[in-house]
Amino acid sequence: MLPVATSWSTDRPSPVPIAGLRLDGAALTSLWVAAWRADESERPDALFHDSYARTLAGPEGFELLEAARDVALIEVPFVPVRTIFFDQRIVRGSQVVLLGAGMDARAFRLQWRTGARVFEVDLPEVLALKARRLGCVAPRCIRIPVPADLTGDWVVALERRGFRPELPSVWLLEGLLLYLDESLVSSLLARIDALSAAGSTLLADVIGWTMLWMPQLQPLHDFVRELGAPWRFGTDEPEELLDRLGWEVTAYDLGAVAAEVGRWAWPVIPRAIPAVPRSFLVEAAKPAGARA
């Protein structure tokens, strides 16, 4: 059993030993997400099929998924809906960067363009666990692991591994921004902008501030804090994150996308109505002439 605390303290939880490595915080949530993807893949009406998710999650991921469901008052289908949404868009790129890649298996399961290079940026221990669990499985692209901490100088590590900023890129920030302070979100997006040629695309999920603090999600707030990965960032105006950098931004209401694929149990409220709990799926493009 994973040592999930029964009450929160200001002390950071101790890392959990898994397969000879020590994981904590968001690294543990990547196992949880993989278990959720495996669970979706095994449904008769699955939105996608990730044949590697169960292996990547391991027993620890399913323990976390079960524990989260035990405390949750509602289960918003963030993971299945955002997965299929990003699946359909990410394969358009020839140079793709997954920031906080976790246990993402897209490099192994999607049909990529010939010669596509997929950079997976995450902590060394996360990438090491992924390599151990996948063994000799061959990717369907040129997969390039980039061990780096996103709070550090990950740009240097990315460029050393062959990233070319003069080429258009597709950036994926899935399940990432939620865990960052607002100042770190701003600096991260500024770095991405500086590395992005015209024609680049950014994909991200962004929880609305109103949804982030709705009472029904508070038990999950407690749960992720006990894992060492507190939820920190949300905004009801996700367009503003990249508008000011000159990107062309479309923010899709996750509820509307989920309703289209049969995964939404509530009414879809028009965006024009304020103070409604929402989450967003963001697709942004950097046009020619955008500020670098």
VOBA-1610 file (N, C-alpha, C; in pm, whole numbers, padded with zeros to 5 digits, always signed):
BEGIN
Met+00084-00120+00000Met+00000+00000+00000Met+00087+00125+00000Leu+00044+00226-00080Leu+00116+00353-00078Leu+00088+00426+00052Pro+00189+00491+00107Pro+00171+00561+00234Pro+00104+00697+00215Val-00026+00698+00181Val-00101+00822+00170Val-00144+00864+00310Ala-00110+00986+00349Ala-00139+01032+00485Ala-00288+01045+00508Thr-00330+01032+00632Thr-00471+01048+00666Thr-00502+01190+00706Ser-00400+01272+00732Ser-00421+01414+00758Ser-00302+01491+00703Trp-00328+01614+00660Trp-00224+01692+00592Trp-00143+01773+00691Ser-00015+01778+00670Ser+00072+01867+00747Ser+00152+01949+00649Thr+00223+02049+00698Thr+00302+02134+00608Thr+00430+02065+00564Asp+00463+01952+00622Asp+00582+01878+00581Asp+00555+01804+00451Arg+00653+01807+00359Arg+00637+01733+00233Arg+00643+01583+00262Pro+00548+01505+00207Pro+00551+01361+00230Pro+00681+01299+00179Ser+00720+01192+00241Ser+00842+01123+00198Ser+00820+01058+00063Pro+00924+01053-00022Pro+00910+00984-00151Pro+00874+00837-00131Val+00801+00783-00228Val+00757+00644-00222Val+00851+00559-00306Pro+00909+00450-00249Pro+00994+00363-00330Pro+00910+00277-00425Ile+00940+00287-00553Ile+00871+00209-00656Ile+00976+00157-00753Ala+00985+00027-00765Ala+01080-00038-00857Ala+01221+00014-00838Gly+01260+00035-00712Gly+01394+00080-00682Gly+01417+00229-00699Leu+01313+00303-00736Leu+01321+00448-00751Leu+01236+00513-00643Arg+01253+00643-00626Arg+01175+00714-00524Arg+01096+00826-00590Leu+00963+00813-00586Leu+00874+00907-00652Leu+00788+00979-00549Asp+00757+01104-00578Asp+00662+01176-00495Asp+00590+01279-00579Gly+00496+01350-00516Gly+00427+01461-00580Gly+00364+01425-00714Ala+00388+01511-00813Ala+00327+01493-00944Ala+00372+01364-01012Ala+00490+01313-00974Ala+00534+01186-01030Ala+00437+01074-00995Leu+00382+01078-00875Leu+00282+00978-00836Leu+00152+00997-00913Thr+00116+01123-00937Thr-00010+01145-01010Thr-00002+01092-01152Ser+00119+01083-01209Ser+00131+01027-01344Ser+00091+00880-01347Leu+00114+00808-01237Leu+00069+00668-01228Leu-00083+00661-01218Trp-00140+00753-01143Trp-00286+00764-01129Trp-00350+00788-01265Val-00294+00883-01342Val-00348+00914-01475Val-00337+00793-01567Ala-00227+00721-01561Ala-00212+00602-01645Ala-00317+00498-01610Ala-00346+00481-01482Ala-00450+00386-01441Ala-00586+00429-01494Trp-00614+00558-01492Trp-00740+00610-01543Trp-00751+00584-01694Arg-00638+00601-01765Arg-00638+00573-01909Arg-00659+00424-01936Ala-00600+00339-01854Ala-00621+00196-01869Ala-00767+00160-01844Asp-00825+00221-01741Asp-00965+00198-01708Asp-01055+00238-01825Glu-01028+00353-01885Glu-01106+00398-02000Glu-01087+00304-02118Ser-00963+00260-02142Ser-00933+00174-02256Ser-01008+00041-02250Glu-01043-00001-02128Glu-01107-00131-02110Glu-01259-00122-02105Arg-01314-00003-02123Arg-01459+00015-02132Arg-01508-00034-02269Pro-01630-00085-02278Pro-01682-00125-02410Pro-01702-00007-02504Asp-01721+00113-02448Asp-01739+00233-02529Asp-01618+00326-02518Ala-01500+00268-02511Ala-01377+00345-02488Ala-01359+00453-02592Leu-01313+00570-02546Leu-01283+00681-02637Leu-01150+00659-02708Phe-01063+00580-02650Phe-00932+00550-02708Phe-00884+00419-02647His-00780+00364-02705His-00722+00240-02652His-00572+00260-02629Asp-00535+00260-02504Asp-00395+00272-02465Asp-00353+00137-02408Ser-00292+00056-02492Ser-00257-00080-02450Ser-00138-00084-02355Tyr-00071+00030-02335Tyr+00044+00036-02245Tyr+00010+00094-02109Ala-00109+00152-02096Ala-00142+00227-01974Ala-00142+00139-01850Arg-00193+00018-01859Arg-00198-00070-01741Arg-00057-00103-01693Thr+00032-00130-01784Thr+00170-00160-01746Thr+00237-00038-01685Leu+00216+00078-01744Leu+00278+00200-01694Leu+00224+00239-01558Ala+00095+00217-01535Ala+00036+00251-01406Ala+00090+00164-01295Gly+00105+00036-01323Gly+00145-00058-01219Gly+00040-00066-01110Pro+00059-00151-01012Pro-00039-00162-00903Pro-00053-00032-00825Glu+00054+00047-00821Glu+00048+00173-00746Glu-00051+00270-00808Gly-00054+00275-00942Gly-00146+00365-01010Gly-00291+00329-00983Phe-00321+00200-00982Phe-00460+00159-00957Phe-00498+00179-00811Glu-00402+00167-00723Glu-00429+00197-00583Glu-00465+00345-00567Leu-00391+00432-00636Leu-00420+00574-00629Leu-00556+00606-00693Leu-00586+00544-00805Leu-00715+00567-00871Leu-00830+00527-00781Glu-00818+00411-00718Glu-00923+00364-00628Glu-00936+00456-00507Ala-00821+00499-00452Ala-00825+00587-00335Ala-00889+00721-00370Ala-00858+00774-00488Ala-00917+00901-00530Ala-01068+00887-00548Arg-01110+00777-00606Arg-01253+00757-00627Arg-01327+00735-00495Asp-01258+00682-00398Asp-01321+00663-00267Asp-01353+00795-00199Val-01269+00897-00223Val-01290+01025-00155Val-01367+01124-00241Ala-01372+01104-00371Ala-01433+01203-00460Ala-01584+01208-00443Leu-01637+01327-00440Leu-01783+01345-00438Leu-01840+01338-00579Ile-01760+01380-00678Ile-01796+01367-00819Ile-01670+01327-00895Glu-01688+01266-01012Glu-01574+01237-01098Glu-01596+01305-01232Val-01529+01418-01250Val-01533+01488-01378Val-01437+01416-01473Pro-01479+01386-01595Pro-01397+01302-01684Pro-01282+01378-01751Phe-01200+01443-01668Phe-01088+01520-01722Phe-00998+01435-01811Val-00953+01322-01757Val-00847+01245-01824Val-00894+01181-01954Pro-01006+01108-01957Pro-01045+01048-02085Pro-01072+01151-02195Val-01137+01262-02159Val-01175+01360-02261Val-01053+01435-02312Arg-00966+01478-02221Arg-00849+01551-02269Arg-00757+01458-02349Thr-00753+01330-02314Thr-00666+01237-02387Thr-00705+01228-02533Ile-00834+01206-02561Ile-00877+01193-02700Ile-00864+01325-02773Phe-00892+01436-02704Phe-00879+01569-02764Phe-00736+01593-02810Phe-00639+01566-02724Phe-00499+01588-02759Phe-00448+01484-02859Asp-00496+01361-02849Asp-00458+01257-02946Asp-00482+01304-03089Gln-00598+01366-03110Gln-00638+01405-03245Gln-00555+01519-03301Arg-00487+01594-03215Arg-00416+01714-03258Arg-00264+01701-03255Ile-00213+01623-03163Ile-00069+01620-03144Ile+00005+01555-03260Val-00059+01463-03330Val+00009+01391-03439Val+00029+01477-03563Arg-00021+01601-03561Arg+00002+01690-03675Arg+00146+01741-03678Gly+00216+01728-03567Gly+00349+01787-03556Gly+00461+01694-03598Ser+00571+01755-03643Ser+00693+01680-03672Ser+00798+01698-03563Gln+00785+01805-03483Gln+00869+01826-03365Gln+00774+01854-03248Val+00767+01759-03158Val+00667+01761-03051Val+00738+01756-02917Val+00690+01838-02823Val+00750+01840-02689Val+00640+01815-02586Leu+00657+01709-02507Leu+00568+01678-02397Leu+00635+01725-02269Leu+00584+01831-02210Leu+00640+01883-02085Leu+00569+01816-01968Gly+00647+01755-01879Gly+00586+01676-01773Gly+00521+01553-01833Ala+00596+01479-01913Ala+00540+01369-01992Ala+00482+01257-01906Gly+00539+01233-01788Gly+00486+01128-01702Gly+00480+00994-01770Met+00367+00924-01753Met+00350+00791-01811Met+00273+00796-01943Asp+00282+00908-02013Asp+00219+00923-02145Asp+00278+00821-02242Ala+00190+00751-02315Ala+00235+00647-02408Ala+00213+00685-02553Arg+00190+00812-02581Arg+00159+00852-02719Arg+00272+00819-02817Ala+00395+00829-02772Ala+00507+00797-02862Ala+00502+00653-02909Phe+00435+00567-02834Phe+00430+00424-02863Phe+00299+00380-02928Arg+00192+00458-02912Arg+00062+00408-02957Arg-00003+00487-03071Leu+00043+00608-03100Leu-00019+00687-03206Leu+00055+00669-03338Gln-00015+00701-03446Gln+00046+00696-03579Gln+00104+00835-03610Trp+00235+00844-03613Trp+00303+00971-03631Trp+00345+00992-03776Arg+00372+01118-03808Arg+00430+01148-03938Arg+00568+01082-03948Thr+00606+01049-04069Thr+00739+00993-04089Thr+00845+01091-04041Gly+00934+01044-03957Gly+01043+01126-03906Gly+01007+01216-03790Ala+00885+01205-03739Ala+00845+01290-03626Ala+00934+01263-03506Arg+00976+01372-03440Arg+01058+01362-03319Arg+00973+01407-03200Val+00967+01323-03099Val+00886+01350-02980Val+00978+01356-02859Phe+00991+01474-02801Phe+01075+01497-02684Phe+00988+01481-02559Glu+01027+01393-02469Glu+00954+01373-02344Glu+01037+01430-02229Val+00991+01540-02173Val+01063+01609-02067Val+00999+01575-01932Asp+01078+01519-01843Asp+01030+01491-01707Asp+01149+01459-01618Leu+01120+01440-01491Leu+01224+01410-01394Leu+01295+01280-01430Pro+01423+01269-01400Pro+01497+01147-01434Pro+01434+01020-01380Glu+01384+01025-01256Glu+01327+00903-01197Glu+01197+00861-01265Val+01121+00958-01315Val+00998+00926-01387Val+01031+00857-01519Leu+01124+00914-01593Leu+01162+00854-01720Leu+01228+00718-01700Ala+01301+00702-01591Ala+01364+00573-01563Ala+01258+00466-01534Leu+01157+00501-01455Leu+01049+00405-01426Leu+00975+00368-01554Lys+00951+00466-01638Lys+00883+00441-01765Lys+00962+00343-01851Ala+01093+00364-01858Ala+01178+00275-01936Ala+01175+00133-01881Arg+01178+00120-01749Arg+01174-00014-01689Arg+01043-00084-01718Arg+00934-00010-01711Arg+00803-00075-01728Arg+00772-00107-01874Leu+00823-00030-01968Leu+00797-00058-02108Leu+00900-00154-02168Gly+01015-00168-02102Gly+01114-00263-02152Gly+01159-00229-02293Cys+01148-00325-02382Cys+01200-00307-02518Cys+01092-00267-02618Val+00979-00218-02572Val+00874-00172-02663Val+00929-00060-02750Ala+00907-00069-02880Ala+00960+00029-02974Ala+00860+00142-02996Pro+00906+00266-02994Pro+00815+00378-03024Pro+00782+00384-03172Arg+00676+00457-03206Arg+00635+00475-03345Arg+00683+00608-03401Cys+00779+00667-03335Cys+00836+00795-03377Cys+00981+00795-03330Ile+01050+00904-03349Ile+01183+00920-03290Ile+01159+00979-03151Arg+01162+00893-03051Arg+01133+00936-02913Arg+01263+00976-02846Ile+01261+01094-02782Ile+01382+01147-02722Ile+01353+01185-02576Pro+01388+01101-02480Pro+01370+01137-02339Pro+01462+01252-02300Val+01410+01344-02222Val+01488+01460-02176Val+01473+01468-02024Pro+01567+01410-01949Pro+01558+01419-01802Pro+01584+01563-01757Ala+01485+01624-01694Ala+01500+01764-01651Ala+01387+01799-01556Asp+01413+01895-01471Asp+01314+01949-01378Asp+01257+02077-01439Leu+01126+02085-01452Leu+01064+02201-01515Leu+01077+02327-01431Thr+01117+02313-01305Thr+01145+02432-01225Thr+01290+02477-01241Gly+01367+02402-01319Gly+01508+02435-01342Gly+01532+02474-01487Asp+01653+02451-01535Asp+01690+02494-01669Asp+01666+02382-01770Trp+01539+02349-01787Trp+01503+02242-01879Trp+01527+02279-02025Val+01532+02408-02056Val+01554+02452-02194Val+01690+02405-02244Val+01792+02419-02161Val+01926+02373-02199Val+01925+02223-02227Ala+01861+02148-02139Ala+01855+02003-02157Ala+01783+01968-02287Leu+01675+02039-02317Leu+01599+02013-02439Leu+01682+02041-02564Glu+01752+02152-02565Glu+01831+02188-02683Glu+01951+02095-02699Arg+02007+02049-02588Arg+02118+01953-02597Arg+02074+01821-02658Arg+01949+01789-02645Arg+01898+01663-02700Arg+01851+01678-02845Gly+01869+01799-02901Gly+01844+01815-03044Gly+01722+01896-03082Phe+01656+01956-02986Phe+01541+02042-03019Phe+01588+02160-03102Arg+01511+02193-03208Arg+01548+02301-03299Arg+01442+02411-03294Pro+01471+02523-03227Pro+01371+02627-03210Pro+01332+02697-03339Glu+01409+02682-03445Glu+01372+02746-03572Glu+01263+02671-03646Leu+01230+02550-03600Leu+01126+02470-03662Leu+00994+02484-03585Pro+00880+02477-03653Pro+00752+02478-03581Pro+00742+02357-03488Ser+00687+02380-03372Ser+00675+02274-03271Ser+00530+02259-03227Val+00500+02141-03176Val+00375+02120-03103Val+00413+02095-02957Trp+00361+02177-02868Trp+00387+02165-02725Trp+00264+02107-02657Leu+00284+02009-02573Leu+00174+01953-02496Leu+00200+01972-02348Leu+00108+02043-02282Leu+00112+02065-02137Leu-00014+02001-02081Glu-00010+01872-02062Glu-00128+01798-02018Glu-00114+01763-01870Gly-00214+01803-01792Gly-00210+01772-01649Gly-00092+01837-01580Leu-00049+01953-01626Leu+00072+02017-01574Leu+00045+02149-01504Leu-00024+02239-01569Leu-00038+02376-01518Leu-00108+02378-01383Leu-00195+02284-01360Leu-00271+02276-01234Leu-00180+02272-01111Tyr-00060+02217-01126Tyr+00030+02196-01013Tyr+00131+02309-00993Leu+00127+02412-01078Leu+00227+02518-01074Leu+00172+02646-01013Asp+00259+02722-00950Asp+00223+02855-00906Asp+00199+02944-01028Glu+00119+03049-01009Glu+00087+03138-01121Glu+00213+03198-01183Ser+00309+03236-01100Ser+00432+03295-01154Ser+00509+03195-01239Leu+00508+03068-01199Leu+00578+02965-01276Leu+00504+02936-01407Val+00371+02941-01404Val+00294+02925-01527Val+00334+03034-01627Ser+00341+03157-01581Ser+00376+03269-01670Ser+00517+03253-01727Ser+00612+03217-01642Ser+00750+03204-01690Ser+00764+03085-01784Leu+00692+02977-01758Leu+00696+02859-01845Leu+00643+02894-01983Leu+00530+02963-01990Leu+00472+02999-02119Leu+00561+03098-02193Ala+00628+03187-02121Ala+00720+03280-02185Ala+00838+03206-02246Arg+00887+03104-02177Arg+00997+03024-02230Arg+00953+02949-02355Ile+00834+02892-02351Ile+00782+02821-02468Ile+00768+02916-02586Asp+00717+03036-02559Asp+00702+03135-02665Asp+00837+03167-02728Ala+00938+03186-02646Ala+01072+03220-02697Ala+01131+03106-02781Leu+01090+02983-02756Leu+01142+02867-02827Leu+01058+02829-02949Ser+00949+02901-02974Ser+00851+02859-03074Ser+00860+02942-03201Ala+00884+02874-03312Ala+00880+02940-03442Ala+00735+02966-03483Ala+00716+03056-03578Ala+00583+03077-03634Ala+00529+02945-03686Gly+00399+02921-03664Gly+00338+02795-03703Gly+00336+02691-03593Ser+00393+02725-03478Ser+00392+02632-03364Ser+00252+02628-03301Thr+00227+02518-03230Thr+00099+02496-03163Thr+00124+02462-03017Leu+00039+02512-02930Leu+00043+02474-02789Leu-00091+02414-02750Leu-00086+02299-02685Leu-00205+02230-02635Leu-00193+02218-02484Ala-00300+02250-02414Ala-00296+02243-02267Ala-00436+02227-02212Asp-00445+02168-02094Asp-00572+02169-02020Asp-00556+02267-01905Val-00661+02345-01882Val-00661+02448-01779Val-00792+02440-01702Ile-00783+02419-01573Ile-00903+02416-01492Ile-00946+02559-01460Gly-01077+02583-01464Gly-01128+02713-01428Gly-01112+02739-01278Trp-01088+02865-01242Trp-01073+02900-01102Trp-01199+02866-01023Thr-01315+02889-01083Thr-01441+02859-01016Thr-01456+02710-00991Met-01417+02629-01089Met-01424+02484-01070Met-01320+02438-00969Leu-01201+02494-00976Leu-01092+02452-00887Leu-01134+02459-00741Trp-01212+02560-00707Trp-01248+02581-00567Trp-01394+02547-00536Met-01459+02471-00624Met-01596+02431-00594Met-01594+02329-00479Pro-01692+02333-00389Pro-01689+02246-00270Pro-01678+02098-00303Gln-01738+02056-00415Gln-01738+01913-00448Gln-01599+01859-00478Leu-01503+01947-00509Leu-01367+01900-00538Leu-01274+01909-00418Gln-01322+01960-00307Gln-01233+01978-00192Gln-01176+01846-00137Pro-01253+01736-00134Pro-01190+01611-00089Pro-01071+01569-00176Leu-01079+01597-00308Leu-00966+01566-00395Leu-00850+01663-00372His-00880+01787-00337His-00773+01880-00298His-00693+01821-00182Asp-00763+01772-00082Asp-00696+01713+00034Asp-00611+01593-00008Phe-00667+01512-00095Phe-00600+01390-00139Phe-00468+01421-00210Val-00471+01516-00306Val-00348+01544-00380Val-00247+01620-00294Arg-00294+01698-00198Arg-00200+01762-00107Arg-00124+01657-00026Glu-00194+01553+00014Glu-00130+01446+00091Glu-00028+01369+00007Leu-00045+01370-00125Leu+00054+01309-00213Leu+00175+01399-00235Gly+00164+01525-00193Gly+00271+01620-00217Gly+00256+01693-00348Ala+00134+01693-00406Ala+00111+01758-00535Ala-00014+01845-00528Pro-00013+01949-00445Pro-00133+02032-00431Pro-00169+02102-00561Trp-00299+02115-00583Trp-00348+02193-00697Trp-00333+02341-00665Arg-00276+02416-00759Arg-00243+02556-00732Arg-00304+02654-00832Phe-00311+02615-00958Phe-00341+02715-01061Phe-00470+02685-01136Gly-00549+02789-01155Gly-00667+02783-01240Gly-00703+02923-01286Thr-00776+02931-01394Thr-00824+03061-01442Thr-00952+03040-01522Asp-01044+03134-01506Asp-01168+03131-01584Asp-01151+03199-01719Glu-01034+03256-01745Glu-01006+03323-01873Glu-00877+03267-01933Pro-00880+03143-01979Pro-00755+03081-02025Pro-00696+03147-02149Glu-00778+03215-02227Glu-00725+03282-02346Glu-00618+03384-02310Glu-00633+03447-02193Glu-00539+03552-02154Glu-00397+03500-02133Leu-00382+03369-02110Leu-00249+03314-02086Leu-00155+03333-02205Leu-00210+03325-02325Leu-00127+03333-02446Leu-00163+03449-02536Asp-00280+03508-02517Asp-00317+03626-02594Asp-00210+03733-02586Arg-00161+03756-02466Arg-00065+03865-02445Arg+00069+03838-02509Leu+00094+03712-02547Leu+00217+03677-02618Leu+00198+03677-02769Gly+00077+03709-02813Gly+00051+03718-02956Gly+00003+03591-03022Trp-00029+03488-02943Trp-00079+03363-02999Trp-00229+03374-03026Glu-00276+03296-03121Glu-00419+03287-03150Glu-00475+03168-03071Val-00565+03196-02978Val-00606+03098-02878Val-00753+03061-02893Thr-00779+02931-02889Thr-00916+02880-02878Thr-00924+02797-02751Ala-01018+02832-02664Ala-01038+02756-02540Ala-01173+02684-02549Tyr-01169+02554-02549Tyr-01290+02472-02558Tyr-01336+02437-02416Asp-01464+02451-02391Asp-01521+02407-02263Asp-01515+02255-02259Leu-01444+02201-02160Leu-01430+02056-02152Leu-01566+01987-02143Gly-01662+02051-02075Gly-01796+01993-02066Gly-01862+01977-02201Ala-01844+02077-02289Ala-01903+02069-02422Ala-01836+01959-02504Val-01702+01948-02493Val-01631+01842-02564Val-01673+01706-02510Ala-01684+01696-02378Ala-01723+01569-02316Ala-01865+01529-02357Ala-01955+01627-02366Ala-02093+01596-02407Ala-02097+01540-02549Glu-02010+01591-02636Glu-02006+01543-02774Glu-01965+01397-02783Val-01886+01350-02687Val-01839+01212-02691Val-01909+01125-02586Gly-02017+01176-02528Gly-02097+01097-02436Gly-02038+01075-02299Arg-01960+01174-02248Arg-01896+01158-02118Arg-01932+01272-02022Trp-02048+01335-02039Trp-02083+01448-01953Trp-02222+01426-01894Ala-02230+01427-01760Ala-02355+01394-01692Ala-02436+01517-01651Trp-02388+01638-01687Trp-02452+01760-01641Trp-02488+01848-01760Pro-02571+01949-01739Pro-02601+02042-01849Pro-02475+02117-01892Val-02466+02148-02019Val-02356+02230-02071Val-02404+02375-02072Ile-02341+02457-01989Ile-02383+02596-01972Ile-02303+02685-02068Pro-02369+02772-02145Pro-02296+02858-02238Pro-02186+02938-02168Arg-02076+02958-02238Arg-01961+03028-02181Arg-01996+03169-02137Ala-02093+03230-02203Ala-02128+03369-02171Ala-02186+03384-02031Ile-02231+03276-01972Ile-02285+03282-01836Ile-02170+03271-01737Pro-02150+03374-01653Pro-02032+03376-01565Pro-02051+03289-01441Ala-01939+03272-01369Ala-01937+03205-01238Ala-01988+03061-01244Val-01964+02995-01355Val-02001+02854-01371Val-01873+02770-01362Pro-01871+02664-01284Pro-01751+02578-01279Pro-01722+02515-01414Arg-01603+02537-01464Arg-01565+02484-01595Arg-01419+02440-01593Ser-01386+02359-01692Ser-01248+02330-01724Ser-01233+02351-01873Phe-01109+02372-01918Phe-01087+02410-02057Phe-00979+02324-02123Leu-00995+02305-02254Leu-00894+02245-02338Leu-00850+02354-02435Val-00722+02389-02429Val-00671+02504-02501Val-00589+02458-02621Glu-00616+02522-02734Glu-00536+02502-02855Glu-00495+02641-02903Ala-00365+02666-02910Ala-00314+02797-02947Ala-00214+02784-03060Ala-00215+02880-03150Ala-00123+02880-03264Ala-00043+03009-03265Lys+00086+02998-03296Lys+00172+03116-03305Lys+00180+03160-03450Pro+00119+03274-03483Pro+00120+03318-03622Pro+00251+03387-03658Ala+00271+03406-03787Ala+00387+03484-03831Ala+00374+03626-03778Gly+00483+03679-03726Gly+00481+03814-03675Gly+00448+03824-03529Ala+00417+03710-03463Ala+00391+03713-03319Ala+00519+03748-03245Arg+00504+03813-03129Arg+00620+03854-03051Arg+00702+03733-03008Ala+00831+03739-03029Ala+00920+03630-02992Ala+00984+03658-02858
//
